[in-house]
Amino acid sequence: MQPLSTHDADALSSLVRAAAARDERAWEALYARFTPTIRSAARGFRLCPADVDDVVQQTWLAALRRIHALEKPEAIGAWLIVTARRQALRTLQHGTREVVTDELPEHAVPKAAPPESELIVEERRVAVRAAVGRLDGRKQLVLDALLRTPDASYLDLSERLRMPVGSIGPTRERALDRLRSDPSLGAAVAGAVA
C-alpha cells in the first residue's frame, strides 16, 4: 500500500472515527474502498470463492468489533489486510485443501482406486443428500445449493436463494455443525459436505 498524504490520512482517520461511532455512510465508504483489497488478499491464498467470501465477511466483522480500539485510524487499510490474511490462514488450517511442495513424496502418489471405491463414493453421496434433506429451512437450501454448484459465490447464492449475502456463511456453518453433531450420520458424511 502506498503511504497516504497528510490530507488523505486525516480524511481516512475521520472516516474511521465516524464508522466507530456507528455512522452507516462511513461504513459504506470504508466497505467500498477496502473490500477489493481484502478480497485480493484472500485470493492470494488460493481459496475457493465461498471461502474468499467468508474471509471478507469475517474481516469486516472483526473491523466492526475492533474499529473503536484502533490506535492509528489512518492505518485501517493495513490492519484490514493483516486481518484478512490471518483469517485466510485460519480457513486453510480449518479445511486443509492443498499442500504446496516442490515434489510429492512417493507415498502421496495416488494408486488406482479399487472398484468398490466407486460404490462407497456413491453411498456417501446418497447419505449426504439424505442428511441435507433432513435439515430444516435455510440450512437445507444453502447446503443443497452448495452441493449443486460448489464454486458459486455468496453473491450468486444470495440472489438465487433470496437471502442476504451476510446470512449465507453463518447459515452454512450452522448446517455443517448440525451434520457434524448428528451421531447417526458419522464423521464421513459431515466431512463430505465440509
GROMACS elastic network, one bead per residue, 0.5 to 0.9 nm:
[ bonds ]
;  ai    aj funct       b0    kb
    1     4     6  0.88520   500
    1    77     6  0.80948   500
    1    78     6  0.76314   500
    3     9     6  0.87402   500
    4     7     6  0.78696   500
    4     8     6  0.56724   500
    4     9     6  0.55157   500
    4    74     6  0.84771   500
    5     8     6  0.51210   500
    5     9     6  0.59766   500
    5    10     6  0.84925   500
    6     9     6  0.50638   500
    6    10     6  0.60999   500
    6    11     6  0.85769   500
    7    10     6  0.51855   500
    7    11     6  0.61977   500
    7    12     6  0.86308   500
    8    11     6  0.50348   500
    8    12     6  0.60413   500
    8    13     6  0.84024   500
    8    74     6  0.85218   500
    9    12     6  0.51344   500
    9    13     6  0.59673   500
    9    14     6  0.85622   500
    9    73     6  0.86003   500
    9    74     6  0.52673   500
    9    75     6  0.82371   500
   10    13     6  0.50185   500
   10    14     6  0.61695   500
   10    15     6  0.85867   500
   10    74     6  0.70196   500
   11    14     6  0.51640   500
   11    15     6  0.62091   500
   11    16     6  0.87286   500
   11    74     6  0.81822   500
   12    16     6  0.61606   500
   12    17     6  0.86000   500
   12    30     6  0.87842   500
   12    73     6  0.72808   500
   12    74     6  0.54016   500
   12    75     6  0.85355   500
   12    76     6  0.83901   500
   13    16     6  0.51494   500
   13    17     6  0.62263   500
   13    18     6  0.86216   500
   13    72     6  0.77050   500
   13    75     6  0.81282   500
   13    76     6  0.84274   500
   14    17     6  0.51257   500
   14    18     6  0.61499   500
   14    19     6  0.86242   500
   14    73     6  0.79857   500
   14    74     6  0.82963   500
   15    18     6  0.50955   500
   15    19     6  0.62235   500
   15    20     6  0.86436   500
   15    23     6  0.89683   500
   15    26     6  0.56335   500
   15    27     6  0.81810   500
   15    29     6  0.80581   500
   15    30     6  0.76308   500
   15    73     6  0.85474   500
   15    74     6  0.88230   500
   16    20     6  0.61262   500
   16    21     6  0.86151   500
   16    26     6  0.71324   500
   16    27     6  0.80755   500
   16    30     6  0.77444   500
   16    67     6  0.73626   500
   16    68     6  0.84192   500
   16    73     6  0.58286   500
   16    74     6  0.74607   500
   16    76     6  0.76789   500
   17    21     6  0.63175   500
   17    22     6  0.88395   500
   17    23     6  0.88895   500
   17    26     6  0.86416   500
   17    67     6  0.81164   500
   17    68     6  0.73505   500
   17    73     6  0.71303   500
   18    21     6  0.50025   500
   18    22     6  0.65936   500
   18    23     6  0.54352   500
   18    24     6  0.85663   500
   18    25     6  0.86466   500
   18    26     6  0.59432   500
   18    27     6  0.81739   500
   19    24     6  0.68523   500
   19    25     6  0.78397   500
   19    27     6  0.52728   500
   19    28     6  0.88595   500
   19    30     6  0.81957   500
   19    64     6  0.85179   500
   19    67     6  0.77290   500
   19    68     6  0.84694   500
   20    23     6  0.72991   500
   20    26     6  0.87803   500
   20    27     6  0.86324   500
   20    64     6  0.77548   500
   20    66     6  0.85688   500
   20    67     6  0.56497   500
   20    68     6  0.50286   500
   20    69     6  0.87634   500
   21    68     6  0.79105   500
   22    25     6  0.88726   500
   22    26     6  0.80065   500
   22    27     6  0.77027   500
   23    26     6  0.53639   500
   23    27     6  0.65240   500
   23    28     6  0.88920   500
   24    27     6  0.51069   500
   24    28     6  0.62423   500
   24    29     6  0.86735   500
   25    29     6  0.61534   500
   25    30     6  0.86036   500
   26    29     6  0.50873   500
   26    30     6  0.61875   500
   26    31     6  0.85070   500
   27    30     6  0.50754   500
   27    31     6  0.59577   500
   27    32     6  0.85042   500
   28    31     6  0.50142   500
   28    32     6  0.60764   500
   28    33     6  0.85022   500
   29    32     6  0.51914   500
   29    33     6  0.60996   500
   29    34     6  0.86093   500
   30    33     6  0.51145   500
   30    34     6  0.59792   500
   30    35     6  0.79882   500
   31    34     6  0.55061   500
   31    35     6  0.54575   500
   31    36     6  0.87513   500
   31    60     6  0.80967   500
   32    35     6  0.59401   500
   32    36     6  0.77177   500
   33    36     6  0.72370   500
   33    37     6  0.80850   500
   34    37     6  0.52654   500
   34    38     6  0.62559   500
   34    39     6  0.86428   500
   34    77     6  0.68387   500
   34    80     6  0.79291   500
   34    81     6  0.89229   500
   35    38     6  0.50120   500
   35    39     6  0.59764   500
   35    40     6  0.84353   500
   35    56     6  0.71541   500
   35    60     6  0.86902   500
   36    39     6  0.50721   500
   36    40     6  0.60751   500
   36    41     6  0.86340   500
   37    40     6  0.50506   500
   37    41     6  0.62092   500
   37    42     6  0.87033   500
   37    77     6  0.84577   500
   37    80     6  0.87018   500
   37    81     6  0.73212   500
   38    41     6  0.51117   500
   38    42     6  0.62971   500
   38    43     6  0.86547   500
   38    55     6  0.82006   500
   38    56     6  0.61915   500
   38    59     6  0.78756   500
   38    77     6  0.89376   500
   38    80     6  0.68636   500
   38    81     6  0.58651   500
   38    83     6  0.88460   500
   38    84     6  0.60602   500
   38    85     6  0.84288   500
   39    42     6  0.51583   500
   39    43     6  0.61511   500
   39    44     6  0.86573   500
   39    52     6  0.65082   500
   39    53     6  0.76214   500
   39    55     6  0.78420   500
   39    56     6  0.61114   500
   39    84     6  0.82288   500
   40    43     6  0.50504   500
   40    44     6  0.62611   500
   40    52     6  0.88344   500
   41    44     6  0.51717   500
   41    45     6  0.73152   500
   41    81     6  0.66123   500
   41    82     6  0.88534   500
   41    84     6  0.66786   500
   41    85     6  0.64070   500
   41    88     6  0.84191   500
   42    45     6  0.56187   500
   42    46     6  0.74163   500
   42    47     6  0.68901   500
   42    51     6  0.83991   500
   42    52     6  0.55948   500
   42    53     6  0.86520   500
   42    55     6  0.65816   500
   42    56     6  0.75616   500
   42    81     6  0.88364   500
   42    84     6  0.63666   500
   42    85     6  0.63799   500
   42    87     6  0.83179   500
   42    88     6  0.58040   500
   43    46     6  0.51565   500
   43    47     6  0.58096   500
   43    48     6  0.79996   500
   43    49     6  0.82044   500
   43    52     6  0.63677   500
   43    88     6  0.87063   500
   44    47     6  0.77134   500
   44    85     6  0.88120   500
   45    52     6  0.89885   500
   45    85     6  0.81364   500
   45    88     6  0.67253   500
   45    89     6  0.77611   500
   45    92     6  0.82049   500
   46    52     6  0.87152   500
   47    50     6  0.79655   500
   47    51     6  0.57768   500
   47    52     6  0.58995   500
   47    88     6  0.77929   500
   47    91     6  0.84129   500
   47    92     6  0.77699   500
   47    97     6  0.87713   500
   48    51     6  0.53388   500
   48    52     6  0.62462   500
   48    53     6  0.87577   500
   48   150     6  0.89836   500
   48   151     6  0.68717   500
   48   153     6  0.88777   500
   49    52     6  0.50088   500
   49    53     6  0.62230   500
   49    54     6  0.86548   500
   49   150     6  0.89707   500
   49   151     6  0.61615   500
   49   152     6  0.68940   500
   49   153     6  0.54334   500
   49   154     6  0.79130   500
   50    53     6  0.51014   500
   50    54     6  0.62965   500
   50    55     6  0.87697   500
   50   150     6  0.81335   500
   50   151     6  0.68675   500
   50   152     6  0.68903   500
   50   153     6  0.53916   500
   50   154     6  0.61649   500
   50   169     6  0.82585   500
   51    55     6  0.61491   500
   51    56     6  0.86009   500
   51    88     6  0.80828   500
   51    91     6  0.72381   500
   51   153     6  0.89217   500
   51   169     6  0.89561   500
   52    55     6  0.50699   500
   52    56     6  0.62454   500
   52    57     6  0.85846   500
   52    88     6  0.77572   500
   52   153     6  0.86723   500
   53    56     6  0.51505   500
   53    57     6  0.61422   500
   53    58     6  0.85822   500
   53   153     6  0.71096   500
   53   154     6  0.63674   500
   53   155     6  0.86015   500
   53   169     6  0.81204   500
   54    57     6  0.50512   500
   54    58     6  0.59881   500
   54    59     6  0.84209   500
   54    87     6  0.88312   500
   54    88     6  0.88542   500
   54    91     6  0.86586   500
   54   154     6  0.85534   500
   54   169     6  0.62329   500
   55    58     6  0.51056   500
   55    59     6  0.59653   500
   55    60     6  0.86183   500
   55    84     6  0.61758   500
   55    85     6  0.84295   500
   55    87     6  0.58245   500
   55    88     6  0.59715   500
   55    91     6  0.77307   500
   56    59     6  0.51577   500
   56    60     6  0.63480   500
   56    61     6  0.86135   500
   56    84     6  0.68537   500
   56    87     6  0.87200   500
   57    60     6  0.53226   500
   57    61     6  0.61585   500
   57    62     6  0.86786   500
   57   166     6  0.72039   500
   57   169     6  0.82771   500
   58    62     6  0.61196   500
   58    63     6  0.85650   500
   58    83     6  0.88075   500
   58    84     6  0.78733   500
   58    87     6  0.72065   500
   59    62     6  0.51087   500
   59    63     6  0.62577   500
   59    64     6  0.86987   500
   59    80     6  0.66988   500
   59    81     6  0.85600   500
   59    83     6  0.59950   500
   59    84     6  0.54368   500
   59    87     6  0.71334   500
   60    64     6  0.61056   500
   60    65     6  0.85973   500
   60    80     6  0.79937   500
   60    84     6  0.88522   500
   61    64     6  0.50367   500
   61    65     6  0.63126   500
   61    66     6  0.86708   500
   62    65     6  0.51078   500
   62    66     6  0.60429   500
   62    67     6  0.80373   500
   62    80     6  0.87860   500
   62    83     6  0.77904   500
   63    66     6  0.51580   500
   63    67     6  0.51648   500
   63    68     6  0.87415   500
   63    76     6  0.88576   500
   63    79     6  0.87915   500
   63    80     6  0.73860   500
   63    83     6  0.86522   500
   64    67     6  0.57846   500
   64    68     6  0.82972   500
   65    68     6  0.77374   500
   65    69     6  0.88137   500
   66    69     6  0.54580   500
   66    70     6  0.69489   500
   67    70     6  0.55582   500
   67    73     6  0.80128   500
   67    76     6  0.83851   500
   68    71     6  0.85673   500
   68    73     6  0.87706   500
   69    72     6  0.89804   500
   69    73     6  0.88508   500
   70    73     6  0.56104   500
   70    75     6  0.84311   500
   70    76     6  0.77535   500
   70    79     6  0.87936   500
   71    74     6  0.89802   500
   71    75     6  0.86938   500
   72    75     6  0.55174   500
   72    76     6  0.74083   500
   73    76     6  0.55461   500
   74    77     6  0.76507   500
   75    78     6  0.55950   500
   75    79     6  0.63898   500
   75    80     6  0.88010   500
   76    80     6  0.59769   500
   76    81     6  0.85671   500
   77    80     6  0.52134   500
   77    81     6  0.63433   500
   77    82     6  0.87761   500
   78    81     6  0.51405   500
   78    82     6  0.62358   500
   78    83     6  0.85400   500
   79    82     6  0.52470   500
   79    83     6  0.60890   500
   79    84     6  0.85565   500
   80    83     6  0.50213   500
   80    84     6  0.60093   500
   80    85     6  0.85620   500
   81    84     6  0.50464   500
   81    85     6  0.61391   500
   81    86     6  0.86030   500
   82    85     6  0.51396   500
   82    86     6  0.62035   500
   82    87     6  0.85875   500
   83    86     6  0.51823   500
   83    87     6  0.61502   500
   83    88     6  0.85726   500
   84    87     6  0.50538   500
   84    88     6  0.60501   500
   84    89     6  0.86099   500
   85    89     6  0.62097   500
   85    90     6  0.86337   500
   86    89     6  0.50978   500
   86    90     6  0.62568   500
   86    91     6  0.86273   500
   87    91     6  0.61518   500
   87    92     6  0.86336   500
   88    92     6  0.62226   500
   88    93     6  0.86345   500
   89    92     6  0.50076   500
   89    93     6  0.61510   500
   89    94     6  0.85093   500
   90    93     6  0.50210   500
   90    94     6  0.59726   500
   90    95     6  0.86997   500
   91    94     6  0.50621   500
   91    95     6  0.63690   500
   91    96     6  0.80116   500
   92    95     6  0.55482   500
   92    96     6  0.52376   500
   92    97     6  0.69823   500
   92    98     6  0.83500   500
   93    96     6  0.54304   500
   93    97     6  0.87026   500
   95   194     6  0.77878   500
   96    99     6  0.77752   500
  100   103     6  0.87560   500
  101   104     6  0.67541   500
  104   107     6  0.81660   500
  104   108     6  0.61928   500
  104   109     6  0.70526   500
  105   108     6  0.53998   500
  105   109     6  0.71428   500
  106   109     6  0.56472   500
  107   110     6  0.78116   500
  108   111     6  0.89092   500
  110   113     6  0.81758   500
  111   114     6  0.89553   500
  113   116     6  0.81440   500
  113   117     6  0.63196   500
  113   118     6  0.82157   500
  114   117     6  0.55505   500
  114   118     6  0.79237   500
  115   118     6  0.60901   500
  115   119     6  0.75897   500
  116   119     6  0.51604   500
  116   120     6  0.63949   500
  116   121     6  0.87573   500
  117   121     6  0.60892   500
  117   122     6  0.85262   500
  118   121     6  0.50621   500
  118   122     6  0.61629   500
  118   123     6  0.85723   500
  119   122     6  0.50916   500
  119   123     6  0.61092   500
  119   124     6  0.85675   500
  120   123     6  0.50314   500
  120   124     6  0.61141   500
  120   125     6  0.85526   500
  121   124     6  0.51001   500
  121   125     6  0.61533   500
  121   126     6  0.86936   500
  122   126     6  0.62154   500
  122   127     6  0.85637   500
  123   126     6  0.51391   500
  123   127     6  0.61108   500
  123   128     6  0.85658   500
  124   128     6  0.60276   500
  124   129     6  0.85430   500
  124   188     6  0.77288   500
  124   189     6  0.64603   500
  124   192     6  0.76001   500
  125   128     6  0.51589   500
  125   129     6  0.62067   500
  125   130     6  0.86131   500
  125   189     6  0.83308   500
  125   192     6  0.80600   500
  126   129     6  0.51643   500
  126   130     6  0.61382   500
  126   131     6  0.85825   500
  127   130     6  0.50842   500
  127   131     6  0.60625   500
  127   132     6  0.85665   500
  127   185     6  0.78755   500
  127   189     6  0.67039   500
  128   131     6  0.50517   500
  128   132     6  0.60982   500
  128   133     6  0.84301   500
  128   185     6  0.84672   500
  128   189     6  0.56530   500
  128   190     6  0.76204   500
  128   192     6  0.72208   500
  128   193     6  0.70144   500
  129   132     6  0.51570   500
  129   133     6  0.60424   500
  129   134     6  0.87844   500
  129   144     6  0.79206   500
  129   147     6  0.86052   500
  130   134     6  0.64681   500
  131   134     6  0.52488   500
  131   135     6  0.68718   500
  131   179     6  0.72244   500
  131   185     6  0.73116   500
  131   189     6  0.80874   500
  131   190     6  0.89140   500
  132   135     6  0.53392   500
  132   136     6  0.86163   500
  132   139     6  0.81190   500
  132   140     6  0.56418   500
  132   141     6  0.87301   500
  132   143     6  0.67747   500
  132   144     6  0.68374   500
  132   175     6  0.83795   500
  132   179     6  0.79598   500
  133   136     6  0.79805   500
  133   140     6  0.63196   500
  133   144     6  0.81098   500
  134   140     6  0.75448   500
  135   138     6  0.84276   500
  135   139     6  0.61536   500
  135   140     6  0.50624   500
  135   141     6  0.87863   500
  135   175     6  0.73768   500
  135   178     6  0.82089   500
  135   179     6  0.84738   500
  136   139     6  0.59364   500
  136   140     6  0.56972   500
  136   141     6  0.84300   500
  136   175     6  0.88908   500
  137   140     6  0.56252   500
  137   141     6  0.64899   500
  137   142     6  0.89074   500
  138   142     6  0.59856   500
  138   143     6  0.84976   500
  138   161     6  0.88077   500
  138   163     6  0.88158   500
  138   168     6  0.89931   500
  138   171     6  0.70277   500
  138   172     6  0.88441   500
  138   175     6  0.87421   500
  139   142     6  0.53616   500
  139   143     6  0.62287   500
  139   144     6  0.83870   500
  139   171     6  0.57908   500
  139   172     6  0.64405   500
  139   173     6  0.88342   500
  139   174     6  0.72694   500
  139   175     6  0.51045   500
  139   176     6  0.85746   500
  140   143     6  0.53982   500
  140   144     6  0.58442   500
  140   145     6  0.84041   500
  140   172     6  0.89969   500
  140   175     6  0.74200   500
  141   144     6  0.52340   500
  141   145     6  0.60866   500
  141   146     6  0.86161   500
  141   161     6  0.74214   500
  142   145     6  0.51789   500
  142   146     6  0.61917   500
  142   147     6  0.86480   500
  142   157     6  0.77902   500
  142   161     6  0.77367   500
  142   168     6  0.69972   500
  142   171     6  0.71909   500
  142   172     6  0.62876   500
  142   175     6  0.83703   500
  143   147     6  0.60414   500
  143   148     6  0.85371   500
  143   171     6  0.88417   500
  143   172     6  0.65146   500
  143   175     6  0.73188   500
  143   176     6  0.83224   500
  143   193     6  0.80433   500
  144   147     6  0.50998   500
  144   148     6  0.62420   500
  144   149     6  0.86585   500
  145   148     6  0.51290   500
  145   149     6  0.60758   500
  145   150     6  0.76805   500
  145   152     6  0.85139   500
  145   157     6  0.73638   500
  145   160     6  0.88667   500
  145   161     6  0.83781   500
  146   149     6  0.51133   500
  146   151     6  0.76110   500
  146   152     6  0.71356   500
  146   157     6  0.83209   500
  146   172     6  0.89755   500
  146   193     6  0.89428   500
  147   150     6  0.55815   500
  147   193     6  0.76861   500
  149   152     6  0.55740   500
  150   153     6  0.86220   500
  152   155     6  0.80911   500
  152   156     6  0.60988   500
  152   157     6  0.66102   500
  153   156     6  0.52234   500
  153   157     6  0.63415   500
  153   158     6  0.85434   500
  154   158     6  0.58769   500
  154   159     6  0.85776   500
  154   165     6  0.59459   500
  154   166     6  0.83354   500
  154   168     6  0.64953   500
  154   169     6  0.78405   500
  155   159     6  0.63288   500
  155   160     6  0.86267   500
  155   164     6  0.87137   500
  155   165     6  0.59082   500
  156   159     6  0.52977   500
  156   160     6  0.61328   500
  156   161     6  0.84945   500
  156   165     6  0.87494   500
  157   160     6  0.50166   500
  157   161     6  0.57477   500
  157   162     6  0.78410   500
  157   163     6  0.77885   500
  157   165     6  0.76524   500
  157   168     6  0.76269   500
  158   161     6  0.53633   500
  158   162     6  0.54055   500
  158   164     6  0.57510   500
  158   165     6  0.50169   500
  158   166     6  0.85695   500
  158   167     6  0.84000   500
  158   168     6  0.70898   500
  159   162     6  0.50840   500
  159   163     6  0.68950   500
  159   164     6  0.82610   500
  159   165     6  0.82146   500
  160   163     6  0.80119   500
  161   164     6  0.88299   500
  162   165     6  0.88595   500
  163   166     6  0.82902   500
  163   167     6  0.67311   500
  163   168     6  0.72727   500
  164   167     6  0.54073   500
  164   168     6  0.71076   500
  165   168     6  0.56068   500
  165   169     6  0.80344   500
  166   169     6  0.66977   500
  166   170     6  0.76606   500
  167   170     6  0.56438   500
  167   171     6  0.59329   500
  167   172     6  0.84411   500
  168   171     6  0.52741   500
  168   172     6  0.60297   500
  168   173     6  0.86743   500
  169   172     6  0.50627   500
  169   173     6  0.62191   500
  169   174     6  0.87127   500
  170   173     6  0.50665   500
  170   174     6  0.61820   500
  170   175     6  0.85836   500
  171   174     6  0.51577   500
  171   175     6  0.61606   500
  171   176     6  0.86203   500
  172   175     6  0.51849   500
  172   176     6  0.61950   500
  172   177     6  0.85801   500
  173   176     6  0.50926   500
  173   177     6  0.60179   500
  173   178     6  0.85154   500
  174   177     6  0.50296   500
  174   178     6  0.61434   500
  174   179     6  0.86996   500
  175   178     6  0.50584   500
  175   179     6  0.63311   500
  175   180     6  0.86662   500
  176   179     6  0.50347   500
  176   180     6  0.60641   500
  176   181     6  0.85385   500
  176   190     6  0.68007   500
  176   191     6  0.88702   500
  176   193     6  0.73595   500
  176   194     6  0.67538   500
  177   180     6  0.50320   500
  177   181     6  0.60705   500
  177   182     6  0.86464   500
  177   190     6  0.83435   500
  178   181     6  0.52389   500
  178   182     6  0.62903   500
  178   190     6  0.87540   500
  179   182     6  0.53635   500
  179   183     6  0.86077   500
  179   185     6  0.70179   500
  179   186     6  0.85750   500
  179   187     6  0.87028   500
  179   189     6  0.76882   500
  179   190     6  0.53532   500
  179   191     6  0.89563   500
  179   193     6  0.86750   500
  180   183     6  0.78075   500
  180   185     6  0.76221   500
  180   186     6  0.74023   500
  180   187     6  0.64507   500
  180   189     6  0.79396   500
  180   191     6  0.76872   500
  181   184     6  0.88850   500
  181   185     6  0.83317   500
  181   186     6  0.85037   500
  181   187     6  0.87454   500
  181   190     6  0.84646   500
  182   185     6  0.56022   500
  182   186     6  0.71218   500
  182   187     6  0.89120   500
  182   190     6  0.86535   500
  183   186     6  0.56823   500
  183   187     6  0.83231   500
  185   188     6  0.76508   500
  185   189     6  0.58318   500
  185   190     6  0.70918   500
  186   189     6  0.58171   500
  186   190     6  0.68301   500
  186   191     6  0.88037   500
  187   190     6  0.52393   500
  187   191     6  0.58733   500
  187   192     6  0.84669   500
  188   191     6  0.50622   500
  188   192     6  0.60853   500
  188   193     6  0.89567   500
  189   192     6  0.51578   500
  189   193     6  0.68125   500
  190   193     6  0.55557   500
  190   194     6  0.64972   500
  191   194     6  0.52067   500
